[in-house]
Amino acid sequence: MIDLRSDTLTRPTEAMRAAMASAEVGDDVYGEDPTVRALEERVAELFGHEAALFTPTGSMANVLAVAALVVPGQEVLCEARAHIARAELGAHGAVSGLTMRTWSHPRGGLDLAVLEELFAPDLGPFFVRTAAISVENTHNFAGGTVLGLADLQALRAFADDRGAAVHLDGARIWNAHVATGTPLASYGAVADVLAVCLSKGLGAPVGSLLVGSAEQMDEARVRRKRLGGGMRQVGVLAAAGLHALEHHVARLAEDHEHARLLAEACGVDPATVDTNIVVHDVDDAVTFVKAAADAGVLLSAVGPRTVRMVTHLDVDRAAAQRAATVLAAL
Ligand SMILES: *Cc1c(COP(=O)(O)O)cnc(C)c1O
């Protein structure tokens, strides 16, 4: 089986397992795990922020990141298919007591004229106040699309003019970085708080981080414990993340190449495939997914007529070519 359902499906390599096995550890709730501290310092430095905080999942990183910027009774704006809006099971409302309004963009991107209409300044007891704007880069459900740095910088200026914060869901920011050559610190500079993920294309088994100021991270550390996310000798997982940052970032370019190969096979214009995700329209997604599975290729149905395929560390060139042959036949 060639598994293209998600880049979360990667399994740790032998070298990553060796790094995990030999990690120095301590109790991270006491702040005494040297490997977690090294990972948090490394990631903060990569994005040019003061501090970072390790979390078990990207969803928890996003919940803590948005809660660092939006208090109960305020709102965050995001794109309609954003992970925070669709795939976190309502956590931002259920846990953090905030509301969301969304805009729609065909490629999961930004249109400041639309945002201008949507944005609600603090006018007293009339409207929910917009405290933050959230963007996703790359955008998962829009097909791994990249938000360009110029758009992000324009958003930063827009938010600054209005006293609002910017959250960047960078679960796949590494893919955007490799696809465009934009330095990670440039992405860091446009956001107040970012969430980044180690267990997608980077191939670590577990782990995300939020990144921001030291004060925001101190508060997020308390909220993380409240949610049950204070972990103990978690350096074994942080070691996987450090290994991934060292060895698995540059190779994402191969995943992007493989995604274009799959796109071509499906009749999707490869020029619309920015990174490692291909979204393809079919007559009936469930039937298509079943036919592909019968031929040895696993995909996801992400809408009634939409399938998604994701390339990753465990799909080499030969596997991508075999999958392309199967998809072309279908
Ligand atoms: C996967 C993902 C997350 C985090 O998901 P978890 O499964 O909770 O780790 C966050 N944002 C985006 C865009 C994602 O694709």
The ligand as an SDF file (V2000), in Angstrom:
LIG
                    3D

 15 15  0  0  0  0  0  0  0  0999 V2000
   -2.3050   18.9130   11.2260 C   0  0  0  0  0  0  0  0  0  0  0  0
   -2.5470   20.3330   11.3810 C   0  0  0  0  0  0  0  0  0  0  0  0
   -2.5860   20.9170   12.6530 C   0  0  0  0  0  0  0  0  0  0  0  0
   -2.3940   20.1420   13.9380 C   0  0  0  0  0  0  0  0  0  0  0  0
   -3.0210   18.9420   14.0190 O   0  0  0  0  0  0  0  0  0  0  0  0
   -2.7680   17.8320   15.1410 P   0  0  0  0  0  0  0  0  0  0  0  0
   -3.2990   16.6280   14.4900 O   0  0  0  0  0  0  0  0  0  0  0  0
   -3.5220   18.2630   16.3250 O   0  0  0  0  0  0  0  0  0  0  0  0
   -1.2940   17.7630   15.4260 O   0  0  0  0  0  0  0  0  0  0  0  0
   -2.7830   22.2720   12.7220 C   0  0  0  0  0  0  0  0  0  0  0  0
   -2.9330   23.0120   11.6100 N   0  0  0  0  0  0  0  0  0  0  0  0
   -2.8870   22.4870   10.3820 C   0  0  0  0  0  0  0  0  0  0  0  0
   -3.0130   23.3740    9.1980 C   0  0  0  0  0  0  0  0  0  0  0  0
   -2.7050   21.1210   10.2240 C   0  0  0  0  0  0  0  0  0  0  0  0
   -2.6750   20.6130    8.9900 O   0  0  0  0  0  0  0  0  0  0  0  0
  1  2  1  0
  2  3  1  0
  2 14  2  0
  3  4  1  0
  3 10  2  0
  4  5  1  0
  5  6  1  0
  6  7  2  0
  6  8  1  0
  6  9  1  0
 10 11  1  0
 11 12  2  0
 12 13  1  0
 12 14  1  0
 14 15  1  0
M  END
$$$$
